[in-house]
Amino acid sequence: MTDDFSQFDDIDGGDRQFVTALARGLDILACFGTQDRFLSNQEIARRTGLARPTVSRLTYTLTKSGYLLRDEGNGEYRLAAQVLRLGFGVLAAMSVSERCAAEMDLLSRAANPYVTVALAERSGARAVYLAVRRQPQAVSLSIEVGARLPLFYSAIGRAILAGMGEREREEAVRAGAIEFPDEEGRIRQCVDDALQDFGRFGYCTSFGGWKPEINSIAAPLKSLDGTTVYGLNVGGPAFLVSAKELHEDYGPRLRQTVERLGGN
């Protein structure tokens, strides 16, 4: 594998202000999933598409900076507590979570006790959960704050896309096509479906589109200053939360919730 800058060239568009090394370092931090405790340089290289020597230098630097910890036994890396400072800083700045808390509680306590209600924001080609509400049932979606869902295939991601302006939405599609070049056709079809859903229902749907066993609907919710688009989602296991119930019961509730929050 060569030390290829091409993916970053596509992202920065030749912008001389763009710092490629910083973008690479952030990509390394972002490649750790919720189920990952340790990752090797080889696995990080596979996930990011970066050359092994580049990954080795960046993981060394991130370790020295306190963002990664290295296991001396196997040489693998895990996220360090320093990363939490970034996350808590982001959450502290997001008054939207507090703004939505009471309404999310109401949605989660509605007719079906097995639904999960979530709020997310876009990060690259993912929708990242900022807040989650559910009833303490035995069967529900075990998705927590920080979970990353596919932007184009999940209802919550499609809602974010539907709430964007055309230019921002095209930029998101282009970024997704760079990351998943074999899926550009499917990505664009999903965006078309999202816009069609939103025009028809006032929210977006994903009935088995992300995972066959999950049904969800979601609506875009804008920050009060109009600069950020979030997704507000209601969903659950398909065998307990049907598409019909989501449309007939939760669809109107979801639209009313967004209206009360003043975010559309």
Order of alpha helices (4+ residues) and beta strands (2+ residues): alpha-alpha-alpha-alpha-beta-beta-alpha-alpha-beta-beta-beta-alpha-alpha-alpha-beta-beta-beta-alpha
